[in-house]
Amino acid sequence: MTNVVTSNATLDSITIGPATLQAEVTVGESEQLTARGAYSDSTFFDIATEVNWASSDPAVVTVSNITGEKGQITGVMSGFAEVTATDPRTLVTDTISVVVLQ
């Protein structure tokens, strides 16, 4: 007999990591971001592969939505942009500032 556990928990928030308010990457370099989901039943899960990632300025920093690379940022040119993670089911989002250094 298999036990099946179901939950009616809903996603309350997403926190993008690293654990700082700002990520830094150098032009031509990449860094992996994380996305942690906080649910209504007080559980937390890594949801980086489940969210959709977007950059406010892909000319400065790109972010991957490719399987196996989701959440990977790459510096394109020096500047500032924001990267957002959005859960496609609930539309819950979080944004992190990214500074690209020369």
PADREN-14249 format. One record per atom (N, C-alpha, C): residue number from 1; atom name; x, y, z. Coordinates in pm, 1 decimal, padded with zeros to 6 digits. Example, Ala and Ser with C-alpha at 12.3 -4.5 7.8 and 13.67 -1.06 7.14 Angstrom:
2
<1 'N' <01319.0 -00569.0 00780.0>>;
<1 'CA' <01230.0 -00450.0 00780.0>>;
<1 'C' <01320.0 -00330.0 00780.0>>;
<2 'N' <01285.0 -00225.0 00708.0>>;
<2 'CA' <01367.0 -00106.0 00714.0>>;
<2 'C' <01290.0 00003.0 00787.0>>;
END
This chain:
102
<1 'N' <00083.8 -00118.1 00000.0>>;
<1 'CA' <00000.0 00000.0 00000.0>>;
<1 'C' <00088.3 00124.5 00000.0>>;
<2 'N' <00052.1 00221.3 -00081.4>>;
<2 'CA' <00126.5 00346.0 -00091.8>>;
<2 'C' <00050.0 00456.0 -00022.2>>;
<3 'N' <00120.1 00530.8 00060.2>>;
<3 'CA' <00058.7 00646.3 00125.6>>;
<3 'C' <00077.4 00767.4 00036.6>>;
<4 'N' <-00028.3 00838.4 00012.4>>;
<4 'CA' <-00023.0 00959.3 -00067.8>>;
<4 'C' <-00054.5 01076.5 00022.6>>;
<5 'N' <00034.2 01174.1 00021.8>>;
<5 'CA' <00014.5 01293.6 00103.4>>;
<5 'C' <-00026.4 01407.0 00010.4>>;
<6 'N' <-00137.5 01469.0 00040.4>>;
<6 'CA' <-00180.3 01584.2 -00038.2>>;
<6 'C' <-00182.4 01706.5 00051.5>>;
<7 'N' <-00173.2 01820.8 -00010.0>>;
<7 'CA' <-00171.3 01945.5 00064.7>>;
<7 'C' <-00249.7 02050.8 -00012.5>>;
<8 'N' <-00320.3 02131.7 00060.6>>;
<8 'CA' <-00391.0 02243.3 00000.3>>;
<8 'C' <-00313.9 02373.3 00019.7>>;
<9 'N' <-00186.9 02360.2 00054.7>>;
<9 'CA' <-00104.8 02478.7 00079.0>>;
<9 'C' <-00090.1 02560.3 -00048.9>>;
<10 'N' <-00091.3 02691.1 -00031.6>>;
<10 'CA' <-00073.3 02781.8 -00144.5>>;
<10 'C' <00057.8 02858.0 -00127.9>>;
<11 'N' <00113.6 02897.5 -00240.9>>;
<11 'CA' <00238.0 02974.5 -00239.7>>;
<11 'C' <00209.0 03115.3 -00190.2>>;
<12 'N' <00277.1 03154.1 -00082.5>>;
<12 'CA' <00259.6 03288.5 -00026.1>>;
<12 'C' <00362.6 03387.7 -00078.1>>;
<13 'N' <00487.4 03340.5 -00093.7>>;
<13 'CA' <00592.8 03432.1 -00136.9>>;
<13 'C' <00708.5 03354.9 -00197.8>>;
<14 'N' <00791.4 03429.3 -00270.6>>;
<14 'CA' <00914.6 03377.0 -00329.5>>;
<14 'C' <01028.6 03465.5 -00280.2>>;
<15 'N' <01139.8 03402.8 -00246.2>>;
<15 'CA' <01259.8 03477.3 -00210.5>>;
<15 'C' <01372.3 03433.8 -00303.4>>;
<16 'N' <01425.8 03530.1 -00378.8>>;
<16 'CA' <01537.6 03502.6 -00468.2>>;
<16 'C' <01666.6 03515.7 -00389.2>>;
<17 'N' <01758.3 03423.6 -00411.0>>;
<17 'CA' <01888.9 03429.0 -00346.5>>;
<17 'C' <01996.7 03443.1 -00450.8>>;
<18 'N' <02115.2 03486.9 -00417.2>>;
<18 'CA' <02172.5 03477.0 -00284.3>>;
<18 'C' <02097.0 03561.7 -00182.0>>;
<19 'N' <02128.6 03540.9 -00057.2>>;
<19 'CA' <02052.1 03598.3 00052.4>>;
<19 'C' <02069.7 03748.7 00070.1>>;
<20 'N' <02127.7 03815.6 -00025.9>>;
<20 'CA' <02142.9 03960.7 -00016.6>>;
<20 'C' <02036.2 04028.2 -00102.0>>;
<21 'N' <02023.2 04157.3 -00088.6>>;
<21 'CA' <01925.2 04232.0 -00166.3>>;
<21 'C' <01973.5 04260.2 -00308.0>>;
<22 'N' <02101.0 04231.1 -00332.5>>;
<22 'CA' <02159.0 04263.5 -00462.4>>;
<22 'C' <02257.8 04155.1 -00501.7>>;
<23 'N' <02255.5 04117.6 -00627.6>>;
<23 'CA' <02352.9 04022.2 -00680.3>>;
<23 'C' <02452.6 04098.5 -00765.6>>;
<24 'N' <02575.8 04049.9 -00768.5>>;
<24 'CA' <02678.1 04109.4 -00853.1>>;
<24 'C' <02734.9 04002.2 -00943.8>>;
<25 'N' <02759.3 04039.8 -01067.2>>;
<25 'CA' <02821.1 03951.2 -01164.5>>;
<25 'C' <02909.3 04037.5 -01254.0>>;
<26 'N' <03017.0 03979.8 -01303.8>>;
<26 'CA' <03108.3 04050.7 -01392.5>>;
<26 'C' <03069.2 04024.1 -01537.4>>;
<27 'N' <03095.2 04119.6 -01624.6>>;
<27 'CA' <03067.0 04101.8 -01767.5>>;
<27 'C' <03129.1 03970.3 -01814.4>>;
<28 'N' <03049.1 03887.1 -01880.1>>;
<28 'CA' <03096.1 03759.8 -01932.6>>;
<28 'C' <03090.1 03644.6 -01834.0>>;
<29 'N' <03061.0 03675.1 -01709.1>>;
<29 'CA' <03053.6 03571.1 -01605.7>>;
<29 'C' <02908.2 03537.6 -01573.9>>;
<30 'N' <02888.1 03418.9 -01515.0>>;
<30 'CA' <02753.3 03374.6 -01479.5>>;
<30 'C' <02745.7 03340.6 -01331.2>>;
<31 'N' <02625.1 03349.6 -01277.4>>;
<31 'CA' <02598.5 03313.4 -01138.6>>;
<31 'C' <02459.9 03250.3 -01132.9>>;
<32 'N' <02444.3 03150.7 -01049.3>>;
<32 'CA' <02315.4 03082.7 -01034.2>>;
<32 'C' <02234.4 03148.5 -00922.7>>;
<33 'N' <02113.4 03191.8 -00956.0>>;
<33 'CA' <02022.6 03241.7 -00854.1>>;
<33 'C' <01934.2 03126.6 -00805.3>>;
<34 'N' <01879.0 03143.6 -00686.1>>;
<34 'CA' <01786.4 03045.8 -00630.5>>;
<34 'C' <01651.3 03112.0 -00610.1>>;
<35 'N' <01548.5 03031.3 -00599.8>>;
<35 'CA' <01414.5 03082.3 -00567.8>>;
<35 'C' <01354.1 02987.4 -00465.1>>;
<36 'N' <01320.8 03041.8 -00349.8>>;
<36 'CA' <01265.6 02962.6 -00240.1>>;
<36 'C' <01120.5 03003.0 -00220.8>>;
<37 'N' <01031.3 02905.6 -00227.0>>;
<37 'CA' <00889.3 02932.0 -00209.4>>;
<37 'C' <00846.2 02909.4 -00066.4>>;
<38 'N' <00772.2 03004.3 -00011.2>>;
<38 'CA' <00714.0 02991.2 00122.5>>;
<38 'C' <00564.3 02965.2 00105.6>>;
<39 'N' <00515.6 02859.3 00167.7>>;
<39 'CA' <00377.2 02816.0 00150.0>>;
<39 'C' <00292.8 02841.7 00273.9>>;
<40 'N' <00161.5 02841.3 00254.5>>;
<40 'CA' <00065.7 02874.5 00360.5>>;
<40 'C' <00067.7 02776.0 00477.1>>;
<41 'N' <00124.8 02657.9 00457.4>>;
<41 'CA' <00133.7 02561.2 00567.6>>;
<41 'C' <00270.1 02567.0 00636.5>>;
<42 'N' <00341.6 02677.7 00618.8>>;
<42 'CA' <00472.4 02703.8 00681.1>>;
<42 'C' <00584.2 02615.3 00627.6>>;
<43 'N' <00569.1 02560.4 00508.0>>;
<43 'CA' <00676.1 02483.6 00445.6>>;
<43 'C' <00748.3 02571.6 00344.7>>;
<44 'N' <00870.1 02530.8 00311.8>>;
<44 'CA' <00954.4 02603.2 00217.5>>;
<44 'C' <01013.0 02503.0 00119.0>>;
<45 'N' <01016.4 02540.0 -00008.9>>;
<45 'CA' <01072.0 02452.0 -00111.3>>;
<45 'C' <01151.5 02533.6 -00212.2>>;
<46 'N' <01254.4 02469.5 -00269.9>>;
<46 'CA' <01329.4 02528.2 -00379.7>>;
<46 'C' <01241.6 02518.8 -00504.3>>;
<47 'N' <01205.1 02633.7 -00560.5>>;
<47 'CA' <01117.1 02634.3 -00677.5>>;
<47 'C' <01183.2 02702.3 -00797.9>>;
<48 'N' <01315.5 02709.9 -00796.8>>;
<48 'CA' <01389.1 02778.8 -00904.3>>;
<48 'C' <01358.9 02720.9 -01041.8>>;
<49 'N' <01331.9 02590.6 -01048.8>>;
<49 'CA' <01304.7 02529.1 -01178.5>>;
<49 'C' <01158.2 02541.7 -01219.0>>;
<50 'N' <01074.8 02589.4 -01128.6>>;
<50 'CA' <00931.5 02600.2 -01155.4>>;
<50 'C' <00886.6 02741.3 -01193.4>>;
<51 'N' <00967.1 02841.4 -01157.3>>;
<51 'CA' <00928.8 02980.1 -01185.7>>;
<51 'C' <00978.1 03022.2 -01323.3>>;
<52 'N' <00921.6 03130.3 -01373.1>>;
<52 'CA' <00969.1 03193.6 -01496.0>>;
<52 'C' <01058.1 03310.6 -01456.4>>;
<53 'N' <01174.2 03317.1 -01518.4>>;
<53 'CA' <01272.0 03420.7 -01487.6>>;
<53 'C' <01270.2 03527.1 -01596.8>>;
<54 'N' <01292.3 03654.0 -01557.0>>;
<54 'CA' <01295.9 03763.6 -01654.1>>;
<54 'C' <01393.9 03871.2 -01607.4>>;
<55 'N' <01457.9 03937.2 -01704.6>>;
<55 'CA' <01547.5 04048.7 -01677.5>>;
<55 'C' <01481.0 04177.2 -01724.1>>;
<56 'N' <01494.6 04283.3 -01644.5>>;
<56 'CA' <01439.6 04412.6 -01684.9>>;
<56 'C' <01520.2 04474.4 -01798.6>>;
<57 'N' <01645.6 04430.0 -01817.1>>;
<57 'CA' <01730.8 04484.1 -01923.3>>;
<57 'C' <01827.8 04376.1 -01971.8>>;
<58 'N' <01784.0 04292.5 -02067.6>>;
<58 'CA' <01870.3 04185.2 -02118.8>>;
<58 'C' <01998.2 04235.0 -02185.4>>;
<59 'N' <02006.5 04363.6 -02217.5>>;
<59 'CA' <02131.0 04418.0 -02271.7>>;
<59 'C' <02238.1 04428.3 -02162.5>>;
<60 'N' <02194.9 04427.5 -02035.2>>;
<60 'CA' <02287.0 04435.4 -01921.6>>;
<60 'C' <02308.8 04297.8 -01860.0>>;
<61 'N' <02200.0 04226.8 -01832.5>>;
<61 'CA' <02209.4 04093.4 -01772.8>>;
<61 'C' <02100.5 04004.3 -01831.2>>;
<62 'N' <02138.5 03883.9 -01870.0>>;
<62 'CA' <02039.9 03787.2 -01917.2>>;
<62 'C' <02014.0 03686.0 -01805.4>>;
<63 'N' <01898.2 03622.2 -01811.3>>;
<63 'CA' <01865.2 03516.1 -01715.2>>;
<63 'C' <01802.5 03401.9 -01794.0>>;
<64 'N' <01845.3 03282.1 -01762.8>>;
<64 'CA' <01804.7 03165.1 -01840.0>>;
<64 'C' <01674.4 03103.2 -01789.6>>;
<65 'N' <01594.4 03057.5 -01884.5>>;
<65 'CA' <01475.2 02976.9 -01855.9>>;
<65 'C' <01489.0 02837.7 -01917.5>>;
<66 'N' <01611.4 02801.7 -01955.9>>;
<66 'CA' <01638.5 02671.1 -02015.4>>;
<66 'C' <01650.8 02567.0 -01904.4>>;
<67 'N' <01587.8 02451.6 -01924.7>>;
<67 'CA' <01595.9 02343.3 -01827.1>>;
<67 'C' <01742.0 02312.2 -01795.8>>;
<68 'N' <01771.9 02302.2 -01668.4>>;
<68 'CA' <01908.2 02277.1 -01623.3>>;
<68 'C' <01988.0 02403.0 -01598.6>>;
<69 'N' <01937.7 02517.2 -01647.2>>;
<69 'CA' <02006.4 02645.7 -01628.7>>;
<69 'C' <01912.9 02753.6 -01575.8>>;
<70 'N' <01790.1 02716.3 -01539.5>>;
<70 'CA' <01692.3 02818.1 -01496.3>>;
<70 'C' <01746.8 02899.3 -01379.5>>;
<71 'N' <01737.8 03031.1 -01394.1>>;
<71 'CA' <01784.7 03121.5 -01289.9>>;
<71 'C' <01931.0 03159.5 -01301.2>>;
<72 'N' <01999.7 03113.5 -01403.9>>;
<72 'CA' <02140.5 03150.2 -01422.5>>;
<72 'C' <02148.5 03286.5 -01489.9>>;
<73 'N' <02215.4 03380.4 -01422.4>>;
<73 'CA' <02232.4 03513.8 -01479.2>>;
<73 'C' <02370.3 03524.2 -01542.2>>;
<74 'N' <02378.5 03605.0 -01648.6>>;
<74 'CA' <02506.1 03628.6 -01716.3>>;
<74 'C' <02518.8 03777.7 -01744.4>>;
<75 'N' <02632.1 03835.8 -01702.8>>;
<75 'CA' <02657.2 03976.8 -01728.4>>;
<75 'C' <02690.7 04001.5 -01873.7>>;
<76 'N' <02622.8 04097.3 -01935.2>>;
<76 'CA' <02644.3 04129.5 -02076.5>>;
<76 'C' <02726.2 04257.7 -02089.6>>;
<77 'N' <02686.1 04361.8 -02016.2>>;
<77 'CA' <02761.0 04487.6 -02014.3>>;
<77 'C' <02740.8 04551.8 -01878.2>>;
<78 'N' <02833.7 04637.5 -01838.5>>;
<78 'CA' <02824.5 04697.0 -01705.5>>;
<78 'C' <02698.5 04781.4 -01694.2>>;
<79 'N' <02637.8 04773.2 -01576.5>>;
<79 'CA' <02514.8 04846.6 -01552.3>>;
<79 'C' <02431.9 04781.3 -01444.0>>;
<80 'N' <02304.3 04814.0 -01444.4>>;
<80 'CA' <02212.0 04770.5 -01340.3>>;
<80 'C' <02083.9 04719.5 -01404.7>>;
<81 'N' <02030.6 04611.3 -01352.4>>;
<81 'CA' <01901.8 04559.0 -01398.1>>;
<81 'C' <01836.9 04484.5 -01282.9>>;
<82 'N' <01710.7 04452.1 -01300.3>>;
<82 'CA' <01640.2 04371.7 -01201.1>>;
<82 'C' <01603.0 04238.7 -01263.9>>;
<83 'N' <01613.0 04132.1 -01185.0>>;
<83 'CA' <01572.9 03999.5 -01228.9>>;
<83 'C' <01453.6 03957.9 -01144.6>>;
<84 'N' <01350.4 03909.4 -01212.6>>;
<84 'CA' <01226.2 03871.2 -01146.5>>;
<84 'C' <01199.5 03722.8 -01166.5>>;
<85 'N' <01151.3 03659.2 -01060.1>>;
<85 'CA' <01103.7 03520.6 -01065.6>>;
<85 'C' <00953.2 03524.8 -01043.6>>;
<86 'N' <00877.3 03461.6 -01133.0>>;
<86 'CA' <00731.2 03461.8 -01124.9>>;
<86 'C' <00679.1 03318.8 -01129.9>>;
<87 'N' <00595.9 03283.4 -01033.8>>;
<87 'CA' <00529.6 03153.9 -01037.1>>;
<87 'C' <00416.3 03162.5 -01138.9>>;
<88 'N' <00416.2 03077.3 -01241.6>>;
<88 'CA' <00315.7 03090.1 -01347.5>>;
<88 'C' <00173.4 03054.8 -01304.2>>;
<89 'N' <00158.1 02981.0 -01195.7>>;
<89 'CA' <00024.4 02942.2 -01150.2>>;
<89 'C' <-00041.3 03049.7 -01063.9>>;
<90 'N' <00037.6 03110.2 -00976.5>>;
<90 'CA' <-00018.8 03205.5 -00880.5>>;
<90 'C' <00016.2 03350.6 -00913.0>>;
<91 'N' <00115.4 03369.2 -00999.1>>;
<91 'CA' <00169.3 03500.9 -01034.8>>;
<91 'C' <00239.2 03570.4 -00918.1>>;
<92 'N' <00274.3 03494.1 -00814.4>>;
<92 'CA' <00355.2 03547.3 -00704.5>>;
<92 'C' <00494.5 03574.7 -00760.3>>;
<93 'N' <00553.4 03688.2 -00724.6>>;
<93 'CA' <00683.9 03727.3 -00778.1>>;
<93 'C' <00779.8 03773.5 -00669.2>>;
<94 'N' <00906.3 03775.2 -00705.2>>;
<94 'CA' <01008.2 03841.8 -00626.1>>;
<94 'C' <01109.3 03898.4 -00724.9>>;
<95 'N' <01174.1 04005.3 -00685.8>>;
<95 'CA' <01271.9 04073.0 -00771.8>>;
<95 'C' <01399.8 04097.1 -00695.1>>;
<96 'N' <01512.0 04080.4 -00763.7>>;
<96 'CA' <01642.2 04109.9 -00704.8>>;
<96 'C' <01716.1 04205.7 -00797.8>>;
<97 'N' <01788.3 04298.6 -00739.9>>;
<97 'CA' <01871.1 04391.8 -00817.5>>;
<97 'C' <02001.4 04322.3 -00855.1>>;
<98 'N' <02045.5 04345.8 -00977.8>>;
<98 'CA' <02171.7 04287.7 -01024.7>>;
<98 'C' <02260.5 04400.1 -01076.0>>;
<99 'N' <02382.4 04403.6 -01026.0>>;
<99 'CA' <02482.6 04497.4 -01073.4>>;
<99 'C' <02583.6 04418.8 -01155.0>>;
<100 'N' <02606.3 04461.9 -01277.9>>;
<100 'CA' <02706.0 04397.3 -01362.9>>;
<100 'C' <02829.5 04486.8 -01362.7>>;
<101 'N' <02940.6 04427.5 -01320.9>>;
<101 'CA' <03067.1 04498.5 -01310.4>>;
<101 'C' <03154.0 04471.8 -01432.6>>;
<102 'N' <03232.5 04571.2 -01470.4>>;
<102 'CA' <03321.2 04559.6 -01586.6>>;
<102 'C' <03430.5 04459.8 -01559.4>>;
END
